[in-house]
Amino acid sequence: MIIDSHQHFWKYDSNKHQWIGKKMQTLRKNFLPEELEPLLLENNIDGCIAVQAVQSEEETHFLLALANEHSFIKGVVGWVDLCAEDIEDRLKHFSKNTILKGIRHVLEAENLSFMSKPSFLNGIRKLKEFNLTYDILIDSTQLTAAEILVSNFPNQAFVIDHIAKPNIKNREFEKWATQISLFGKHKNVCCKISGLVTQANWNNWSSEQIIPYLDHIFHVFGIDRIMYGSDWPVCLLSSTYKEQLNIVQNYISIFSIDDQKRIMRDTAVRFYRIKK
């Protein structure tokens, strides 16, 4: 079994999906399970984790309903307002559905101070009580604040999305590498090798440009704390599903079969508590 640990579904609405800008015409349409399932079958992928793309509880209900209808959706990373005064009640409500595996907030759209807000920290503190993970969506300028955040919650399961979005297009490496290295000591933090092609030049990228970033991520996190994710359909801005998958599969082809299974399946299964 292979698990795609990071993809999205939406019924496109220009008001809800304002982050899909004019340069992203490819994404300005519906992307639903019926479009993804054939791609998973073609590439021998058995299941996926559906991750929120809109910050609303309506989005969480939407994804949970899709998971109820499609068995290949093995888990949902939804959204609730972690800063809400009634956050415990909201988490209690949603966690009754065991397909909800985690929560995500679009931190990359927030000021750095957001990650130190008492109300946000209180929300993070409540997650473990309901056995929920947290996906960290940041860009490379927010790594220091994110490292302080995870250091405050050593027993909370975190995963960094898209290797923290280094600027691969402009080959910015050293500062990102130095700062993400700090997460190596935090054994409660995993990392998704996802969203790689969209951090490169959409129209002129090569796997050779991405390999140094993968080298560093494997050095920092090791085999057991890395999971594969496609970031479909966002990946379509610069590649096909198969092309982005090939980058990872070619890179790990020299690893042992057991190590390949950890990256492509086992870490996601363990982290998101997926039933085998």
Sine and cosine of phi, psi and omega as CSV:
sin_phi,cos_phi,sin_psi,cos_psi,sin_omega,cos_omega
0.00,0.00,0.73,-0.68,0.13,-0.99
-0.92,-0.39,0.66,-0.75,0.02,-1.00
-0.89,-0.45,0.80,-0.60,0.18,-0.98
-1.00,0.05,0.95,-0.31,-0.18,-0.98
-0.99,0.11,0.04,1.00,-0.07,-1.00
-0.37,-0.93,0.96,-0.27,0.13,-0.99
-0.46,-0.89,0.14,-0.99,-0.11,-0.99
-0.75,-0.66,0.43,-0.90,0.18,-0.98
-0.79,-0.62,0.54,-0.84,0.15,-0.99
-0.33,-0.95,0.43,-0.90,0.26,-0.97
-0.98,-0.19,0.95,-0.31,-0.22,-0.98
-0.87,0.49,0.76,-0.65,0.04,-1.00
-0.62,-0.78,0.88,-0.48,-0.09,-1.00
-0.88,0.48,-0.45,0.89,0.04,-1.00
-0.98,0.22,-0.64,0.77,-0.01,-1.00
-0.97,0.23,-0.60,0.80,-0.11,-0.99
-0.96,-0.28,0.83,0.55,-0.05,-1.00
-0.92,0.38,-0.35,0.94,0.01,-1.00
-0.94,0.33,-0.26,0.97,0.04,-1.00
-1.00,0.07,1.00,-0.07,-0.11,-0.99
-0.98,0.22,-0.01,-1.00,-0.07,-1.00
-0.89,0.45,-0.44,0.90,0.01,-1.00
-0.99,0.16,-0.01,1.00,-0.05,-1.00
-0.92,-0.38,0.68,0.74,-0.05,-1.00
-0.82,0.57,-0.54,0.84,0.01,-1.00
-0.83,0.56,-0.50,0.86,-0.09,-1.00
-1.00,-0.07,-0.08,1.00,-0.09,-1.00
-1.00,0.08,0.88,0.48,0.07,-1.00
-0.29,-0.96,0.07,-1.00,0.00,-1.00
-0.96,0.29,0.63,-0.78,0.15,-0.99
-0.74,-0.67,0.94,-0.35,-0.14,-0.99
-0.78,-0.62,0.17,-0.99,-0.06,-1.00
-0.81,0.59,-0.52,0.85,-0.01,-1.00
-0.89,0.45,-0.47,0.88,0.04,-1.00
-0.99,0.14,-0.54,0.84,-0.06,-1.00
-0.99,0.15,-0.62,0.79,-0.13,-0.99
-0.81,0.59,-0.70,0.71,0.03,-1.00
-0.88,0.47,-0.57,0.83,0.02,-1.00
-0.92,0.39,-0.63,0.78,0.04,-1.00
-0.90,0.43,-0.69,0.72,-0.01,-1.00
-0.90,0.44,-0.69,0.72,-0.02,-1.00
-0.88,0.47,-0.50,0.87,-0.09,-1.00
-0.95,-0.32,0.29,0.96,0.09,-1.00
0.85,0.53,0.65,0.76,0.04,-1.00
-0.95,-0.30,0.77,-0.64,-0.18,-0.98
-1.00,-0.05,-0.32,0.95,-0.04,-1.00
-0.18,-0.98,0.13,-0.99,-0.06,-1.00
-0.55,-0.83,0.24,-0.97,0.14,-0.99
-0.93,-0.37,0.85,-0.52,0.02,-1.00
-1.00,0.02,0.82,-0.57,-0.10,-1.00
-0.92,-0.40,0.62,-0.79,-0.04,-1.00
-0.85,0.52,0.56,-0.83,0.08,-1.00
-0.82,-0.57,-0.13,0.99,0.03,-1.00
-0.74,-0.67,0.62,-0.79,-0.06,-1.00
-1.00,-0.04,0.99,0.15,0.05,-1.00
-0.38,-0.92,0.45,-0.89,0.09,-1.00
-0.93,0.36,-0.45,0.90,0.09,-1.00
-0.85,0.53,-0.64,0.77,0.05,-1.00
-0.88,0.47,-0.68,0.74,0.00,-1.00
-0.89,0.46,-0.71,0.71,0.07,-1.00
-0.87,0.49,-0.66,0.75,0.00,-1.00
-0.86,0.51,-0.74,0.67,-0.03,-1.00
-0.93,0.36,-0.63,0.78,0.02,-1.00
-0.91,0.42,-0.59,0.80,0.05,-1.00
-0.91,0.41,-0.65,0.76,0.05,-1.00
-0.89,0.45,-0.65,0.76,0.01,-1.00
-0.90,0.43,-0.55,0.84,0.04,-1.00
-0.92,0.40,-0.47,0.88,-0.05,-1.00
-1.00,-0.04,-0.35,0.94,-0.12,-0.99
-0.75,-0.66,0.93,-0.36,-0.13,-0.99
-0.94,0.35,-0.30,0.95,0.01,-1.00
-0.97,0.25,-0.22,0.98,0.12,-0.99
-0.99,0.12,0.98,-0.22,-0.15,-0.99
-1.00,0.07,-0.24,0.97,0.00,-1.00
-0.17,-0.99,0.29,-0.96,-0.01,-1.00
-0.78,-0.63,0.73,-0.68,0.21,-0.98
-0.96,-0.27,0.97,-0.26,-0.12,-0.99
-0.98,-0.20,-0.24,-0.97,0.01,-1.00
-0.76,-0.65,0.69,-0.72,0.29,-0.96
-0.68,-0.74,0.34,-0.94,0.02,-1.00
-0.98,0.21,0.99,-0.14,-0.05,-1.00
-0.91,0.41,-0.28,0.96,0.00,-1.00
-1.00,-0.01,-0.04,1.00,-0.08,-1.00
-0.93,0.36,0.55,-0.84,0.02,-1.00
-0.91,0.42,-0.50,0.87,-0.01,-1.00
-0.99,-0.16,0.52,0.86,-0.08,-1.00
-0.84,0.54,-0.60,0.80,-0.01,-1.00
-0.89,0.46,-0.66,0.75,0.03,-1.00
-0.91,0.41,-0.63,0.78,-0.02,-1.00
-0.92,0.39,-0.69,0.73,0.02,-1.00
-0.91,0.41,-0.64,0.77,0.04,-1.00
-0.88,0.48,-0.67,0.74,0.01,-1.00
-0.88,0.47,-0.79,0.62,-0.11,-0.99
-0.96,0.26,-0.55,0.84,-0.07,-1.00
-0.96,0.29,-0.11,0.99,0.13,-0.99
-0.89,0.45,-0.46,0.89,0.08,-1.00
-1.00,0.00,0.95,-0.33,-0.13,-0.99
-0.95,0.32,-0.13,0.99,0.08,-1.00
-0.97,0.24,-0.30,0.95,0.12,-0.99
-0.97,0.25,0.89,-0.45,-0.08,-1.00
-0.97,-0.26,-0.45,0.90,-0.07,-1.00
-0.30,-0.95,0.01,-1.00,-0.03,-1.00
-0.79,-0.61,0.54,-0.84,0.11,-0.99
-0.66,-0.76,0.61,-0.79,0.16,-0.99
-0.84,-0.55,0.59,-0.81,-0.05,-1.00
-0.98,0.19,0.99,0.17,-0.05,-1.00
-0.92,0.40,-0.46,0.89,-0.03,-1.00
-0.90,0.44,-0.31,0.95,0.02,-1.00
-1.00,-0.05,-0.02,1.00,-0.06,-1.00
-0.97,-0.25,0.34,-0.94,0.14,-0.99
-0.93,0.37,0.38,-0.92,-0.02,-1.00
-0.85,0.53,-0.52,0.86,-0.05,-1.00
-0.93,0.37,-0.29,0.96,-0.05,-1.00
-0.86,0.51,-0.62,0.78,-0.06,-1.00
-0.94,0.33,-0.13,0.99,0.06,-1.00
-0.92,-0.39,0.12,0.99,0.04,-1.00
-0.90,0.43,0.75,-0.66,0.01,-1.00
-0.82,0.57,-0.64,0.77,-0.02,-1.00
-0.92,0.39,-0.62,0.78,0.05,-1.00
-0.92,0.39,-0.69,0.73,0.02,-1.00
-0.88,0.47,-0.60,0.80,0.05,-1.00
-0.90,0.44,-0.64,0.76,0.04,-1.00
-0.89,0.45,-0.71,0.70,0.05,-1.00
-0.87,0.50,-0.64,0.77,-0.04,-1.00
-0.88,0.48,-0.50,0.87,-0.06,-1.00
-0.98,0.18,-0.31,0.95,-0.15,-0.99
-0.88,0.48,-0.70,0.71,-0.07,-1.00
-0.88,0.47,-0.54,0.84,0.02,-1.00
-0.84,0.54,-0.50,0.87,-0.02,-1.00
-0.95,-0.32,0.27,0.96,0.07,-1.00
0.84,0.54,0.68,0.74,-0.02,-1.00
-0.93,-0.37,0.62,-0.78,0.05,-1.00
-1.00,0.04,0.10,-0.99,0.08,-1.00
-0.70,-0.71,0.82,-0.57,0.08,-1.00
-1.00,0.02,0.83,-0.55,-0.01,-1.00
-1.00,-0.07,0.96,-0.28,0.05,-1.00
-0.98,-0.22,0.97,-0.24,-0.01,-1.00
-0.67,-0.74,0.20,-0.98,0.23,-0.97
-0.97,-0.25,0.05,-1.00,-0.16,-0.99
-0.91,0.40,-0.31,0.95,0.01,-1.00
-0.98,0.22,-0.16,0.99,-0.08,-1.00
-0.95,-0.31,0.15,0.99,-0.10,-0.99
-0.89,0.45,-0.64,0.77,-0.03,-1.00
-0.89,0.45,-0.71,0.71,0.02,-1.00
-0.90,0.43,-0.61,0.79,0.01,-1.00
-0.93,0.37,-0.57,0.82,0.01,-1.00
-0.93,0.38,-0.60,0.80,0.08,-1.00
-0.90,0.43,-0.65,0.76,0.02,-1.00
-0.85,0.53,-0.80,0.60,-0.08,-1.00
-0.93,0.36,-0.45,0.89,0.01,-1.00
-0.92,0.39,-0.39,0.92,0.03,-1.00
-0.99,0.17,-0.23,0.97,-0.07,-1.00
-0.73,-0.69,0.94,0.35,-0.09,-1.00
-0.91,0.41,-0.27,0.96,-0.01,-1.00
-0.97,-0.23,0.04,1.00,0.03,-1.00
-1.00,-0.05,0.70,-0.72,0.03,-1.00
-0.99,0.14,0.88,-0.48,0.03,-1.00
-0.88,-0.48,0.44,-0.90,0.19,-0.98
-0.65,-0.76,0.71,-0.70,0.04,-1.00
-1.00,0.06,0.84,-0.54,0.02,-1.00
-0.98,0.18,0.61,-0.79,0.19,-0.98
0.83,0.56,0.59,0.81,-0.04,-1.00
0.69,0.72,0.55,0.84,0.04,-1.00
0.92,0.40,0.42,0.91,0.17,-0.98
0.78,0.63,0.86,0.50,0.13,-0.99
-0.92,0.39,0.44,-0.90,0.00,-1.00
-0.99,0.13,0.99,0.12,-0.02,-1.00
-0.93,0.36,-0.56,0.83,-0.01,-1.00
-0.81,0.58,-0.70,0.71,-0.02,-1.00
-0.99,-0.14,0.19,0.98,0.08,-1.00
0.83,0.56,0.61,0.79,0.10,-0.99
-0.98,0.19,0.85,-0.53,-0.17,-0.99
-0.72,-0.69,-0.78,0.63,-0.25,-0.97
-0.87,0.50,-0.75,0.66,-0.04,-1.00
-0.91,0.41,-0.70,0.72,0.06,-1.00
-0.85,0.52,-0.71,0.70,-0.05,-1.00
-0.89,0.46,-0.67,0.74,0.00,-1.00
-0.89,0.45,-0.70,0.71,-0.10,-1.00
-0.97,0.26,-0.62,0.79,0.00,-1.00
-0.96,0.29,-0.35,0.94,0.05,-1.00
-0.88,0.47,-0.44,0.90,-0.01,-1.00
-0.90,0.44,-0.36,0.93,-0.01,-1.00
-0.98,0.18,-0.18,0.98,-0.01,-1.00
-0.85,0.52,-0.55,0.83,-0.05,-1.00
-0.99,0.15,-0.21,0.98,-0.03,-1.00
-1.00,-0.07,1.00,-0.07,-0.13,-0.99
-0.94,0.33,-0.17,0.99,0.05,-1.00
-1.00,0.03,0.06,1.00,-0.05,-1.00
-0.91,-0.41,0.83,-0.56,0.13,-0.99
-0.97,-0.23,0.02,-1.00,-0.01,-1.00
-0.61,-0.79,0.70,-0.72,0.06,-1.00
-1.00,-0.08,0.82,-0.57,0.16,-0.99
-1.00,0.06,0.99,0.10,-0.09,-1.00
-0.61,-0.79,0.28,-0.96,0.07,-1.00
0.90,0.43,0.35,0.94,-0.09,-1.00
-0.95,0.33,-0.71,0.70,-0.11,-0.99
-0.93,0.38,-0.46,0.89,-0.02,-1.00
-0.99,0.12,-0.16,0.99,0.14,-0.99
-1.00,0.00,-0.19,0.98,0.09,-1.00
-1.00,-0.03,-0.04,-1.00,0.08,-1.00
-0.93,0.36,0.87,-0.49,-0.12,-0.99
-0.85,0.53,-0.54,0.84,-0.10,-0.99
-0.97,-0.25,-0.05,1.00,-0.08,-1.00
-0.42,-0.91,0.92,0.39,0.01,-1.00
-0.89,-0.45,0.29,-0.96,0.09,-1.00
-0.60,-0.80,0.42,-0.91,0.01,-1.00
-0.89,0.45,-0.46,0.89,0.01,-1.00
-0.89,0.46,-0.52,0.85,0.03,-1.00
-0.95,0.32,-0.46,0.89,-0.09,-1.00
-1.00,0.01,-0.45,0.90,-0.09,-1.00
-0.82,0.57,-0.68,0.74,0.01,-1.00
-0.86,0.52,-0.55,0.84,0.02,-1.00
-0.95,0.32,-0.64,0.77,0.08,-1.00
-0.91,0.42,-0.67,0.74,0.04,-1.00
-0.80,0.59,-0.71,0.70,-0.07,-1.00
-0.94,0.33,-0.65,0.76,0.01,-1.00
-0.88,0.47,-0.67,0.74,0.02,-1.00
-0.93,0.37,-0.53,0.85,0.06,-1.00
-0.91,0.40,-0.65,0.76,-0.07,-1.00
-0.97,0.23,-0.73,0.69,-0.17,-0.99
-0.98,-0.17,-0.34,0.94,-0.04,-1.00
0.96,0.28,0.10,-1.00,-0.09,-1.00
-0.91,0.42,-0.61,0.79,-0.20,-0.98
-0.99,0.14,-0.06,1.00,-0.04,-1.00
-0.82,-0.57,0.44,0.90,-0.01,-1.00
-0.81,-0.59,0.68,-0.73,0.04,-1.00
-0.71,-0.70,0.55,-0.84,0.01,-1.00
-0.99,0.16,0.65,-0.76,0.14,-0.99
-0.57,-0.82,0.59,-0.81,-0.05,-1.00
-1.00,0.08,-0.51,0.86,-0.19,-0.98
0.86,0.52,0.53,0.85,0.12,-0.99
-0.95,0.32,0.63,-0.78,0.05,1.00
-1.00,-0.02,0.04,1.00,-0.03,-1.00
-0.86,0.52,-0.55,0.84,0.01,-1.00
-0.86,0.52,-0.38,0.92,-0.04,-1.00
-0.92,0.39,-0.21,0.98,0.10,-1.00
-0.88,0.47,-0.43,0.90,-0.08,-1.00
-0.67,-0.74,-0.08,1.00,-0.03,-1.00
-0.34,-0.94,0.17,-0.99,0.19,-0.98
-1.00,0.07,0.19,-0.98,0.06,-1.00
-0.85,0.53,-0.71,0.71,-0.05,-1.00
-0.90,0.44,-0.64,0.76,-0.04,-1.00
-0.90,0.44,-0.69,0.72,0.00,-1.00
-0.94,0.35,-0.56,0.83,0.05,-1.00
-0.91,0.42,-0.65,0.76,-0.02,-1.00
-0.87,0.50,-0.57,0.82,0.01,-1.00
-0.83,0.55,-0.75,0.66,-0.05,-1.00
-0.95,0.32,-0.74,0.68,-0.05,-1.00
-0.90,0.43,-0.61,0.79,0.06,-1.00
-0.92,0.38,-0.63,0.78,-0.02,-1.00
-0.90,0.43,-0.66,0.75,-0.08,-1.00
-1.00,-0.02,0.07,1.00,-0.07,-1.00
-0.89,0.46,-0.40,0.91,0.01,-1.00
-1.00,0.07,-0.12,0.99,0.02,-1.00
-0.98,0.21,0.29,-0.96,0.09,-1.00
-0.91,0.42,0.36,-0.93,0.03,-1.00
-0.86,0.51,-0.65,0.76,0.01,-1.00
-0.89,0.46,-0.66,0.75,0.01,-1.00
-0.93,0.38,-0.62,0.78,0.06,-1.00
-0.88,0.48,-0.63,0.77,0.02,-1.00
-0.91,0.42,-0.60,0.80,0.03,-1.00
-0.88,0.48,-0.71,0.71,-0.06,-1.00
-0.95,0.32,-0.67,0.74,-0.12,-0.99
-1.00,0.00,-0.17,0.99,-0.07,-1.00
-0.54,-0.84,-0.88,0.48,-0.30,-0.95
-0.88,0.47,-0.65,0.76,-0.03,-1.00
-0.91,0.41,-0.67,0.74,0.04,-1.00
-0.91,0.42,-0.65,0.76,0.02,-1.00
-0.88,0.48,-0.70,0.71,0.00,-1.00
-0.94,0.35,-0.74,0.67,-0.10,-0.99
-0.90,0.44,-0.71,0.70,-0.05,-1.00
-0.99,-0.11,0.13,0.99,0.08,-1.00
0.82,0.58,0.80,0.60,-0.01,-1.00
-1.00,0.05,0.72,-0.70,0.04,-1.00
-0.97,0.25,0.79,-0.61,-0.04,-1.00
-0.98,0.22,0.00,0.00,0.00,0.00
